[in-house]
Amino acid sequence: MSTITAISTAPGIGGIAVIRVSGKDAVKYCNSIFVPKRKTFSLLLQEPNTASFGSVVNPKNETIDEVLVTVFRTPHSFTGEDIVEISCHGSAYVQQQILQLLLQQGCALAKPGEFTQRAFLNGKMDLSQAEAVADLIASTSAASHRMALNQMRGGFSNELLKLRTQLLNFVSLVELELDFNEEDVEFADRTQLKSLATTIERLILKLSDSFRVGNALKN
């Protein structure tokens, strides 16, 4: 996959803006436009999960801004790839200049949601967790924030996993009974089957109700 970049903070002017770069060449591309405060330093040798102070310069060796650059290495990053985050001043001009320099180095402009999509494709989160990222960003109340955060941490995924386990258990008991039915051998306890079916039904109803409540909170 190509190395992608985008401005990760909200559009407009602010104190700080963050430009994210993700992909196998993320560190290399950022190193090409970054001049560290320590002249002998290189982003290529920077320790994972650490930040370095320096400047972003253009091909004319003109300083665009003084920045803080944070490096995350695969697989311990949001997307599961190498990630570099450039924290610069929130000038719209500065943001666009840095973005253009990265595109000139070989980065592709990230599509909406592509960082989260890569996290999903690289196994950093499942589909329900990926969807929760958008819900967390859009949350406008304590309730919607709490719900999205719980889902992003795997709360909903864990409920589905429990349901899947119980369904597989139920199916295996029924199939075993069907296989030996003609031999008058009884493997499944009818009370156990009924109890399991009731438990599964309750869990499905709980998930169904939570979906309606979740929609009400979001919308």
N, C-alpha and C positions, 0 to 999 in steps of 0.2 A: 504494500500500500504506500501511497505517496505521503510525504510529510506535509501536514496541514497547519494553518495558522488562522487566527481570528482575534479580534478584540473581545475579551471575555466580560468586560464591565459594561454597564449600561451606556447607551449612546449619550453624547453631550459632554459638557465641560465639568470637571471635578478636580478634587485635590490629587487623586491618584487614579491611574488606569492600568489595567493588566492585559497584556497581549500574550496569548498562549500559543505554543508551538508543540506539535506532537508528531512523532514518527522516528524512523531509524536515523534520519539525518538532522534531527532537531538541534542537537548540541553543536554539530558542525556548522550549520547555517547561522546559528546565533553567535557562535565564536567568530564568524567572519565579519560581523558588524559591531562586535563588542570590544572595547578597549578597557581592560581592568585597571583599577587604581594601582595595583601592584604590577609593575611592568613585566615581571617574569612569569606571571600567572596566565593560565589558559583554561577556558571553560571545559576543554576536552579532558582535563585532568581533575576537574572539580569533583569533590566527594558528593554522593547522592544526598538529597534532602538538605542541601546547604545553599546559602545565598552569597552572592558576591557583588560588590559595589564597583561601578565604573561608568563608562559613557558609551552611547551608541553613536557611531560615526558613519557618514556616507562615503562613497568612493572618492570624493574630493578631500577626504580627511577632515570634514567639517563636523563639529559636534552637534548632534540633534538634541540630545538630552542626557542628563545624568540619571542612571537607572540602577535598580536592584534586580539581579538575575538569579532566579532559583532553579536548580536542576533536580529533576526526579528521574531515576533510572528504571528501566524495565526489569522485572514486572511490577515493581512497587510504585505504581503511579495510578492516577485516575483511569487512564485509558489502557494501562498495561504496556504502553510503549514508553520510549524516552520522551520526557516532557520538559520543556523550558518555559518558565513564566517570567516575562519582563514587566516589572513594575516601573512605570514612568509617570511623569506629571500628566494630569488629565486634560491637557490642551488637545483639542480636536486636530490641530495641525501636527503636533508631535506624534499623536497616535497614528495618523495616516502616513506620516513619513517613515516611521518604524515599520509599519505594515508593508509599505511599498518596498522597503529595503529587503525584507524577508521574502517577498514574492520574487524580487529580482535574483535572490540567491537560489531559488528553485522550489520554494514552498508553494503549495496550492491553497487557495482561499477555502476555508472550511465551510461546508454547507450547514444550514441550521440543524442543530442537534447532532452533528457528526462526531463530536468528542464523546458524547454519551453513547452513540451508536458503536463506536470503536470499543468502548468499555464493555458493552454487551457482547460484541463479537469476540473479544479477547477473554471472555469468561470472568470479567471483574464484577459483573452483576447480572442477574437474570432479567427477564422482560418486565416483570412487575416492579423491580427496583429501578430499572431505567425509566419507566413511566413516572415513577415517584419523584425523580429529579425535577421534571417539568412541573409537577404539582407543588413541590417544595418552593421552587422559584416563584410560582404564581400565588402562593399562600398569602392570605390577607387577614387571617385571624389566628388566634391561639389554637383553636380546634383544628383548622385545616393544616396548620403548621405541624401540630403534634401527629396528625394522621399521616401526613406525607413523610415525616421523619421516621415514623415507625415502619412504614412500608419500605422506605429506602434502606433501612437497617435489616430488612428481611422478615419483618413480622408477618406480612401476608404470604410470603413464600413458605414460611414455616408452617402456616395453617394448611396450605395446599399440599405440602409434603406429608403432613399427618393424615390428610384425607386420602392421598394416594396410597399410603401404607395400609390404611384400614380397608380401602377398596380391594387392594391386591390380596389381603388376608381373606376377605370375604369370598372373592372369586376363587381363590385356591381351595377353600373349604367346599364350595359348591362343585367345582370341577372334580375334586377327589370323590365326592359322594356320587356324582354321575358316572364316573369311571367304574366304580365297584357296585353300582346299584343292582345289576342283574345277579350278583353273587351273594346278595343278602348280607353284605358286610356294611355296617354303619360306622362311618368315621367321624362325621360331624355331629356335634351336640346341637339339637334343635334350639335349645335355650340360648346357647352361645351364638348361634346364627342370628336369632331374633334380636338379641342384645346388641350384636355388632351392627345389624341393619338399622336399629334405632339410633345408635351412636352416630352412624354415618349420616342419617337423615337430619339429626340435630345439627351436625357440623355444617351440612350444606345449607340449611335454613339460616344458621348464624352468618355464614359468608354472604348469603343472598341479602339478608337484612343489613349487613355492614356495607354492602355495595350501595344500597338505597340511601343510607345515612351519609356515606362518603360523597355521593353525588350531590346531596342537599348541601353539605358543607362547602363543596367546591363551587357550586353554581348559585 
